[in-house]
Amino acid sequence: MNKNGSGAVADAAISCKGLWKSFASKAETLQVLRGLDMELPGGSSCSIVGASGSGKSTLLSILGGIERFEAGELRVGGYELHRLAEKELPVFRTKVIGFVFQFHYLLKDFSALENVALPAYMAGLGRKKAWEKAERLLAKVGLEGRLNHFPSELSGGERQRAAIARALVNDPRVILADEPTGNLDAQNAATVSQLLFELPAITGASLVLATHDKDLAEKASVRFALVQGVLQAL
């Protein structure tokens, strides 16, 4: 398998083999992942359902290089995370991952345009190009008339669409969405879910979505349930 000095390899969008993850406290050790395996081709969509506390958010955090795991092999977007040093993870996240959370996490003192442009600017894209790219992405998610509005001036659905645009600004290979419609009403949830599931075809990125919503999960091309630390195909 080919790899470069940063641990990049030519591979599927996501490949997990034997992932183990636990959380220890004084009282007990909670085993969240138990030798989890997963394969996801590029440009596909995947949903993960499971009971509260089953480890869905932990798994997405591991895939995104936020949480570390104790054993196993993990390749995401061409990077071998089991070989990456801690100092290499921010580069991996910037180049490979787009995050969409249940809460939008937009910066309250920045406009929608500034919120979307900032990650690209921080990644090294010039200011003019970053702002132009952010404007194009906001137009794609239907917010061309809301560029200069602050998060407090946007509806819940608009804020989440701005968050999706922000997730796309660095051209990620993998989009991780954790309960992205959990705080939305039915109409906005339908709009946001449609947008999310259009992304693989539009951008070529793979989508991994964790959700309690079984109807939303059914829209994915690959579906899993996380049960007792392993993924079961649905």
C-alpha positions as CSV (number, residue, x, y, z in Angstrom):
1,M,0.0,0.0,0.0
2,N,1.4,3.4,-1.0
3,K,1.8,6.1,1.6
4,N,3.5,9.4,1.8
5,G,5.4,11.0,4.7
6,S,2.2,12.3,6.2
7,G,0.7,8.9,6.4
8,A,-1.5,9.3,3.3
9,V,-2.5,6.2,1.5
10,A,-4.6,5.4,-1.6
11,D,-7.7,3.6,-0.2
12,A,-11.4,3.7,0.3
13,A,-13.0,6.8,1.9
14,I,-13.1,5.0,5.2
15,S,-11.6,1.7,6.3
16,C,-11.8,0.6,9.9
17,K,-10.4,-2.7,11.1
18,G,-10.7,-3.9,14.7
19,L,-11.3,-0.5,16.4
20,W,-11.4,-0.6,20.2
21,K,-12.3,2.4,22.4
22,S,-13.0,2.6,26.1
23,F,-13.6,5.3,28.7
24,A,-12.2,4.6,32.2
25,S,-13.5,6.1,35.5
26,K,-12.8,5.2,39.1
27,A,-15.9,3.0,39.2
28,E,-15.6,1.1,35.9
29,T,-14.2,0.9,32.4
30,L,-16.8,1.4,29.7
31,Q,-16.0,-0.4,26.4
32,V,-17.7,1.6,23.7
33,L,-16.2,0.1,20.5
34,R,-15.3,-3.6,20.5
35,G,-13.2,-4.5,17.4
36,L,-15.4,-2.4,15.1
37,D,-15.0,-3.0,11.3
38,M,-16.3,-0.7,8.5
39,E,-15.7,0.0,4.8
40,L,-17.1,2.9,2.9
41,P,-16.4,3.7,-0.7
42,G,-15.8,7.2,-1.9
43,G,-18.8,9.3,-3.0
44,S,-21.3,7.2,-0.9
45,S,-23.6,8.0,2.0
46,C,-23.7,6.0,5.2
47,S,-26.1,6.2,8.2
48,I,-25.4,4.9,11.7
49,V,-28.3,4.4,14.1
50,G,-28.2,3.2,17.7
51,A,-29.5,3.8,21.2
52,S,-28.4,6.8,23.2
53,G,-25.0,6.0,24.7
54,S,-24.2,3.4,22.1
55,G,-21.1,5.3,20.9
56,K,-22.3,6.9,17.6
57,S,-20.9,10.3,18.5
58,T,-17.7,8.7,19.7
59,L,-17.3,6.8,16.5
60,L,-17.7,10.0,14.4
61,S,-15.2,11.8,16.6
62,I,-12.7,9.0,16.0
63,L,-13.3,9.1,12.3
64,G,-12.7,12.8,12.4
65,G,-9.5,12.6,14.3
66,I,-10.9,14.2,17.4
67,E,-10.9,11.2,19.6
68,R,-8.1,8.7,19.7
69,F,-8.6,4.9,19.8
70,E,-6.7,2.2,21.7
71,A,-6.3,-0.5,19.1
72,G,-7.1,-1.3,15.4
73,E,-6.4,0.3,12.1
74,L,-8.2,3.3,10.6
75,R,-7.9,4.9,7.2
76,V,-9.9,8.0,6.3
77,G,-9.6,10.0,3.1
78,G,-6.3,8.5,2.4
79,Y,-4.7,9.0,5.8
80,E,-3.7,6.2,8.2
81,L,-4.9,7.6,11.6
82,H,-3.3,4.8,13.5
83,R,0.1,6.1,12.3
84,L,-0.5,9.8,12.6
85,A,1.1,11.7,15.5
86,E,-1.0,14.1,17.5
87,K,0.6,17.1,15.8
88,E,-0.5,15.8,12.4
89,L,-4.2,15.5,13.2
90,P,-5.1,19.2,12.7
91,V,-3.7,19.0,9.1
92,F,-5.7,15.8,8.5
93,R,-8.9,17.4,9.8
94,T,-8.4,20.5,7.7
95,K,-7.7,18.6,4.5
96,V,-10.1,15.7,4.8
97,I,-13.0,16.2,7.1
98,G,-16.1,18.4,7.1
99,F,-18.1,18.4,10.4
100,V,-21.8,19.1,10.8
101,F,-23.1,18.9,14.3
102,Q,-26.6,18.9,15.9
103,F,-25.8,22.5,17.0
104,H,-24.4,24.7,14.3
105,Y,-21.5,26.2,16.3
106,L,-21.4,29.3,14.2
107,L,-19.4,32.2,15.7
108,K,-22.0,34.7,16.9
109,D,-20.0,37.8,16.2
110,F,-19.3,36.8,12.6
111,S,-21.7,37.0,9.6
112,A,-22.7,33.9,7.7
113,L,-20.1,34.8,5.0
114,E,-17.4,35.2,7.5
115,N,-18.2,32.0,9.3
116,V,-18.0,30.0,6.1
117,A,-14.9,31.8,4.8
118,L,-12.8,31.6,8.0
119,P,-11.8,27.9,7.8
120,A,-10.5,28.4,4.3
121,Y,-8.7,31.5,5.2
122,M,-7.1,29.8,8.2
123,A,-6.1,26.9,5.9
124,G,-4.0,29.3,3.8
125,L,-6.4,30.4,1.1
126,G,-6.1,34.1,0.4
127,R,-8.8,36.4,1.8
128,K,-10.3,37.3,-1.5
129,K,-10.5,33.7,-2.7
130,A,-11.8,32.5,0.7
131,W,-14.6,35.0,0.7
132,E,-15.5,34.3,-2.9
133,K,-15.6,30.6,-2.3
134,A,-17.8,31.1,0.8
135,E,-20.2,33.2,-1.2
136,R,-20.6,30.5,-3.8
137,L,-21.2,27.8,-1.2
138,L,-23.8,29.9,0.6
139,A,-25.5,30.4,-2.7
140,K,-25.5,26.7,-3.2
141,V,-27.3,26.1,0.1
142,G,-29.9,28.8,-0.7
143,L,-28.5,31.6,1.5
144,E,-27.3,34.0,-1.2
145,G,-29.6,36.7,0.3
146,R,-28.3,36.2,3.9
147,L,-24.5,36.6,3.5
148,N,-24.2,39.4,5.9
149,H,-26.6,38.2,8.5
150,F,-25.4,37.1,11.9
151,P,-26.4,33.8,13.4
152,S,-28.9,35.5,15.6
153,E,-30.6,36.9,12.5
154,L,-30.9,33.4,10.8
155,S,-33.6,30.8,11.4
156,G,-32.5,27.4,12.7
157,G,-32.6,25.8,9.3
158,E,-30.6,28.7,7.8
159,R,-28.0,28.4,10.5
160,Q,-27.6,24.7,9.8
161,R,-27.3,25.3,6.1
162,A,-24.6,27.8,6.8
163,A,-22.9,25.2,8.9
164,I,-23.0,22.8,6.0
165,A,-21.5,25.4,3.7
166,R,-18.7,25.9,6.2
167,A,-18.1,22.1,6.3
168,L,-17.6,22.1,2.6
169,V,-15.3,25.1,2.2
170,N,-12.1,23.1,2.4
171,D,-13.3,20.5,-0.1
172,P,-13.4,17.6,2.4
173,R,-13.3,14.0,1.2
174,V,-15.5,12.9,4.1
175,I,-18.4,14.8,5.7
176,L,-19.3,13.7,9.3
177,A,-22.8,14.7,10.4
178,D,-23.9,14.0,14.0
179,E,-27.7,14.4,14.5
180,P,-27.7,17.3,12.0
181,T,-31.5,17.6,12.1
182,G,-32.0,17.0,15.8
183,N,-32.7,20.6,16.7
184,L,-34.9,21.4,13.6
185,D,-38.6,21.4,13.0
186,A,-40.0,19.0,10.4
187,Q,-39.8,21.4,7.4
188,N,-36.3,22.5,8.1
189,A,-35.2,19.0,8.9
190,A,-36.4,17.8,5.5
191,T,-34.6,20.7,3.7
192,V,-31.3,20.0,5.5
193,S,-31.5,16.2,5.1
194,Q,-32.1,16.6,1.3
195,L,-29.1,18.9,1.1
196,L,-26.9,16.5,3.0
197,F,-27.8,13.5,0.9
198,E,-27.2,15.5,-2.3
199,L,-23.6,16.2,-1.3
200,P,-21.9,12.9,-2.3
201,A,-23.2,13.3,-5.9
202,I,-22.4,17.0,-6.0
203,T,-19.0,17.0,-4.3
204,G,-17.7,13.4,-4.5
205,A,-17.3,13.4,-0.7
206,S,-18.6,10.5,1.4
207,L,-21.2,11.3,4.0
208,V,-21.4,9.5,7.4
209,L,-24.5,10.5,9.4
210,A,-25.3,9.4,12.9
211,T,-29.0,9.8,13.8
212,H,-31.8,8.6,15.9
213,D,-34.2,9.2,13.0
214,K,-34.9,5.9,11.2
215,D,-36.6,7.6,8.3
216,L,-33.5,9.8,7.8
217,A,-31.2,6.8,8.1
218,E,-33.1,5.0,5.3
219,K,-32.0,7.7,2.8
220,A,-28.4,6.5,3.0
221,S,-26.9,4.1,0.5
222,V,-25.2,2.1,3.3
223,R,-26.9,1.7,6.6
224,F,-25.5,0.4,9.9
225,A,-26.7,-0.1,13.5
226,L,-24.1,0.3,16.3
227,V,-24.9,-2.4,18.8
228,Q,-22.7,-3.4,21.7
229,G,-19.6,-1.8,20.1
230,V,-19.8,-3.2,16.6
231,L,-21.6,-2.2,13.4
232,Q,-24.4,-4.4,12.0
233,A,-25.4,-3.9,8.4
234,L,-29.1,-3.0,7.9
